[in-house]
Amino acid sequence: MSQDVITILFGDPFAVMNTIGLVAFAFVGASKAIREEFDVFGIGIVGLAMAFAGGTTRDLLVSRIPLVLQSPIEISLALFGVALAISLNVIRSSPDTHPVTLVADAIGLAAFTTTGAIVATEAGVSAFGIVALGTINAVGGGAFADILLDRSPFILFEDFYASCSVLGATTYWLAGTVGAAGGTAAIMGAVVTVGTRLVAVTYDWKLPTAQNLGAQRD
């Protein structure tokens, strides 16, 4: 068991990014559930859903057993993220809008974008597949968590969010194409994702809607 922990924390780029993503997204998902006044069980379910739904979808698309079913450490990391969210709520109100949560969400987005791109590369899919799996891995959990919270997935109608994942996964693919090592490509993809997300939050970036485009024409 101790050897498994060492491998996850200090091993290959996938293991490192996956660890960061699980804790960060479980924290964010649980924070959202706390805002909706879910009970402790519900908070845990939403947190775990946000941590694992995207990665499970990714694994099924490349025909492999989801990692969450292979190692108890995966669940332990996500539960740690849930516990952090509950602890933050004890000392601060509205944990889902706290700066710590917003930064954690950006970090989780970057980490899962990168893990999805790594898995896609190892599976030998096309460039489009790398970007698609990176994005699905990153935003799938959040979309599923929103459904559990009885609201439309916010990635479909507001905020500059999934676009950050697309940019990060594309950066990972480009870095690999020009010969960058796996670790270097992973870092570059993560930096682009988290950087664009934080800038988008700071400056309130949003993609235009059809109504916006129509108003400009008029």
Secondary structure, 3 states (H helix, E strand, C coil): CHHHHHHHHHCCHHHHHHHHHHHHHHHHHHHHHHHCCCCHHHHHHHHHHHHHHHHHHHHHHCCCCCHHHCCHHHHHHHHHHHHHHHHHHHHCCCHHHCHHHHHHHHHHHHHHHHHHHHHHHHHCCCHHHHHHHHHHHHHHHHHHHHHHCCCCCHHHCCCCCHHHHHHHHHHHHHHHHCCCCHHHHHHHHHHHHHHHHHHHHHHCCCCCCHHHHHHHHC
